[in-house]
């Protein structure tokens, strides 16, 4: 899955968990003894399970994901030596859920994401008296300026940031990017305040703390034992975060302190695409915006992030009077031309 299918660690872990749960229910019988009744019994077992945290029945999306992993595993196994004569490729189909359940599981829903005003308010009320607090503020500003994923942010080094030209280079050789893609990202035109915060942060690292190009852009927190024998913060280390978990903790603390619901770092990418819908006036501009997010095709931005919010949908519909302007018709022609080229592979 990882090497041949180029799938992430989290996807591989999900498959391993699904296979283990199936084996546990079937008392770890040899896969050569697989029968479709085992698949049906496992689906019934899952239907009776409840989430450890919520106490509610497992969601349709959870069932769909787990059973899809098992379906693909048995399809793969049926073609392997020693199993070809014992397993049928079509037996894996018994892990399917009903079409109705599949539609519910895969339906696209509006994902909550912060408005620009909410992010700016959160940054405004964040304390800045300590170096750790200034790092946290710069972290949130940087995330909205670049739309970078939290795994990439945790691995950025100072040398990947070019504040003079307002850009960062997501170098897959050193930065943990999705699908190991390397690409430049220019600061999105959100608010000058964010630019200033990030520029000042890089200057503080380099000029006051004397960090070098290979030091982390967002160093981890240095912790020590105080006189009372308790762990306490002692500035920054020169080591990067090992995972993105501390970044998400920082986001949760900041939004909670600002009196707002928690938004994870990935939600900022949806915020930026929503901003693009009001800023971009031509297909070329939207393509540049999409490319800045690291998307190879503009359709990825449209399909995965480009859903119009419910409120905006109502505003747009209410503003239509049935008389298209020359400008809107010309813009529509440009969009159609671009999509035609995309589908043709040009």
HELIX and SHEET records of a PDB file:
HELIX    1   1 UNK A    9  UNK A   25  1                                  17    
HELIX    2   2 UNK A   31  UNK A   33  5                                   3    
HELIX    3   3 UNK A   36  UNK A   48  1                                  13    
HELIX    4   4 UNK A   60  UNK A   77  1                                  18    
HELIX    5   5 UNK A   89  UNK A   95  5                                   7    
HELIX    6   6 UNK A   99  UNK A  106  1                                   8    
HELIX    7   7 UNK A  116  UNK A  125  1                                  10    
HELIX    8   8 UNK A  131  UNK A  146  1                                  16    
HELIX    9   9 UNK A  150  UNK A  155  1                                   6    
HELIX   10  10 UNK A  158  UNK A  160  5                                   3    
HELIX   11  11 UNK A  178  UNK A  180  5                                   3    
HELIX   12  12 UNK A  192  UNK A  203  1                                  12    
HELIX   13  13 UNK A  204  UNK A  208  3                                   5    
HELIX   14  14 UNK A  245  UNK A  257  1                                  13    
HELIX   15  15 UNK A  267  UNK A  279  1                                  13    
HELIX   16  16 UNK A  283  UNK A  292  1                                  10    
HELIX   17  17 UNK A  298  UNK A  300  1                                   3    
HELIX   18  18 UNK A  301  UNK A  305  3                                   5    
HELIX   19  19 UNK A  310  UNK A  319  1                                  10    
HELIX   20  20 UNK A  326  UNK A  343  1                                  18    
SHEET    1   A 3 UNK A 161  UNK A 162  0                                        
SHEET    2   A 3 UNK A 167  UNK A 170 -1                                        
SHEET    3   A 3 UNK A 183  UNK A 186 -1                                        
SHEET    1   B 2 UNK A 219  UNK A 225  0                                        
SHEET    2   B 2 UNK A 231  UNK A 240 -1                                        
END                                                                             
